[in-house]
Amino acid sequence: MRPAMFQLRLVAAFSLLITSLNAQPPTAGKIPPDHPERAKKGLELFRTAVRPILTAKCLECHGGQSVKSDFDLATRDSLMNSGFVAESAAESQLVQLITHTAEPHMPWKLPKLSEQEISSISKWIDLGAPYDAPLGNRTEKPAAEMTVSDKDRSFWSFRPLQSPTVPAVTSASWCRNPIDHFVLAAQESAGLRPNGPAEKRILIRRAYAILLGLPPTPEEVSDFVNSSDPQAWPNLIDRLLESPQYGERWARHWMDVARFAESHGYEQDYDRPQAYFYRDFLIRAFNADMPYNQFVRWQLAGDELAPQTPDAMMATGFLGAGAFPTQLTETEFESARYDELDDMVMTTGVTFLGLSVGCARCHDHKFDPIPARDYYSLAAAFTTTIRSETQLDLAPDENRRRQQAYDMQLQAARQAAADYRNTVLPERLLDWLRDNSEEQAAAPWETLHLKHVTSSAGTVFQPQPDGSILSTGDPPEREVITLTGETQRGAVTAVRLEALTHQSLPQGGPGRAPNGNFALGNIAVTCSPVDAAADATPLQVRLTAARATHQQDAGELSAAASIDDREVSGWAVDAGGIGRDQAAVFDFEQPVSIAGPVRWTVTLTLNHPNPRHTLGRFRLSVTDRPMPQAETGSSGLSGTVLAALKFLRSNPDRSTEHWKTAIEWFAGIDPQMLQQLQAVAALEKQGPGLQLATVMVTSEGLPHLRHHADDRGFPHFYPETWLLKRGDVHQKQQVMQPGYLQVLMPASTDSRDWLVQPPAGWTRTSYRRASLANWITDPDRGAGRLAARVIVNRLWQHHFGRGLVATPNDFGISGERPSHPDLLEWLAADLVHNGWTLKRLHRLIMTSSTWMQSGAADEQRSQLDRENVLLWRRSPMRLEAEAIRDSMLSVAGLLNLQQFGPGTLDQNMQRRSIYFFIKRSQLIPMMMLFDWPEHLVSIGQRPVTTVAPQALMFMNSPQARKWATGFANRLPAENTAAAVNAAWQLAFSRLPSAEEQQAALQFLKTQEMQQAGKGGNPRLQALTDLCQTIFSMNEFVYSE
């Protein structure tokens, strides 16, 4: 919200408060005796003077098409209820606003009312502010429901793109390209003449500063200055645009607009260690001259438009770059999610469209034709969009080779195991049957011969040779596991669940929680004869008692808690039981006696509120012993296997089910078969060794980025986005469907005109954002016209220090009007017609006489345009924090040009400043001194402050001293005059003047004398002092 708008609402509220405190209850008979006469005069004044003024200059924004700042003057009741009019003109806020003694000055963006008009309104208020009839025509639609009209669409920034004719000028010889014609035409109309070109040394320094944020080397300056090639200047521009450092420079500009940071913000400010991939995408995109419309589309919906392209996935980091509170209570969940949606909507609107769309969250926009309904339609496009982390293949060629080699190795191991099983293992089983003819004694526990194992969460289970089951893959938050198996034992009295360790589990297990624990909320058992009819009802087995080798406590985390009526309480084994095999025994109320083989179904519910508390490796068995003790191991063969072995000793028929059961069992104990299987398992566990990167993206249908609110059940998104009255989640009006800003759509269209359908079979994302990206980059019927104007203005701003629109993040009604509207329009149309390429636009700007001007100024022209809005000279521009620091490192010979990868908080880092880790609660002090943003909201233009600590940084910081030492080490210390010349060439791309040379030599002499006798190298110390002084000079930190 604009400060003026906030002030207006605050004053209105305060006025209402004071009015209510001072109001006295009406008293009969207290009507002034001259009331009829006053009312008559007031009505006459209203009809003849006040009504025309209010209708012409106030009504449109305050009771006509909209009601801005809650000030409705369409009727007397609404006027008096607004708080802007008191009993007298002297006490009325309205009078203060129209007399410009309070802000915002009214009428908004119109000339001040005449003294006669102000006098009429003041006298009318003193006469009681009577109305003869409401102003305008009230419709059935409430005034608060804004209607977007064709008149709204005719505002300069909302209109369709035009291609203005390049204007004719008197001094055409000054013009190098169409830009100059537009600029010179405005200057000539104002009686101004432009400067000629700057000297070549200044041009190359300016080009390096703007395109790379670095100084040129003396050799580069000399080559350019001494070149006679007429193409030297455009060739230099092309070379700089192809430099890898160009992308770093311009990506940092964009990061301001995108409010990019690498932590959540707020009190806890947890890091987002994989967020830097968005920064790396920006650098690559600018270097590759990615068409701007694609650049926009990928940031909104790269995961939908090009899901197989890593950079497209990384680009979606734009949407999730905002701050978010990770410590939430349940009552804050929904409002926090709407705040998150607001951040996406607000940043999308400001970044790409230069519109403060977020101001329509609680009410229709106070200045721009953006109804709250449009705001929530945009928000609906992001309904299910959340921050996630996913793995991306950033080295596809190398990974392809790795995968092919691995596939061949794994196939060979699997084939060897299959060959052994099919040819050798059957003979070894027959040998075993001959050598082991005696029946084994029945063990206390018979392991279930499992037939099926399923998980509600889709977990994949691997059977183990000992009859246990191993859970694989990523552990689910919660799950219900259902096992079906068979036994041969009669009169079963209890079931046992063994929770077993395994090297693949956290802390060895037996659970899959990060600490190795699990929580068995419930266990249920049913059984039936194996040969029972398919529709037969199984027997529900009631469990009555439980005991365990170890349980976390004797209450809600005991074995007995797994058979109570609460699914969230149950057997867990922390507090001494992690990393060891455990078992729990559950007694049957009555022994189960079924003749013949029995089919058991055991359901394990693991739905504890703490996520991932599920089982890692486990085994089920039954016993016929009364009151069995809880113990692990001592399980015999399943009854099914025993029966199969007994059958095969007398009839080794390989076509029977008994043979299949026996060979499956024998494969788990034969040493050579186990060796073959272990070789396959080792390869499968090892995997192909693909080099995959974990990247933070903003998408749908992927696991959410975890944070502390997860422990309380934060849903991360709600399935529907509602239109909220006053932005309050407790005042839901209706479910919203995705839509766009009406003012940037022809009246004859609707949002379906930009609909993008997902590919056949695609279900992961909704494609709502792909449709939004379609609309926002459509220059003919959608918002692309405004998007083009905004990005052209952003480039112009970084080239000249001021945009053609001085409010780069506000192209709405309350923003500044363009200084050169036709030039802005021509450049935007040119950008679109030439494929949205930004490097071409850079070339066009930099080869213009406007850009190449010198900075010479004189008072005569300054009086006509002191702020240089008409660009008759080149205004000096101070370098940003990054460029200042990077230039110091470069001149010192210490700059490390390594690109990409994680950033750091270490201020001694010698890489470019774009690689600082941006932690919202721990911003780099030097960067902040030179107006680094706080990275909380979109910043269209940084302020430029001059404060004492900036000078102190150059003088006292250890980094400045270190860089000055590096600078000094590059100078020829044996010859101080040559050292001074070299220093000026490295820092300023020129030789010192005679006066500068003399002053520098005297300084060196004095400093060297002071350092003498103090140890170290006095000459080097003196040169370091000089270099530190050079860093502190305006010429070093300003682009001429």
Summary of the structure (lengths in Angstrom):
residues: 1040
radius of gyration: 38.9
end to end distance: 35.8
largest distance: 127.7
contacts: 3291
relative contact order: 0.11
helix: 44%
strand: 12%
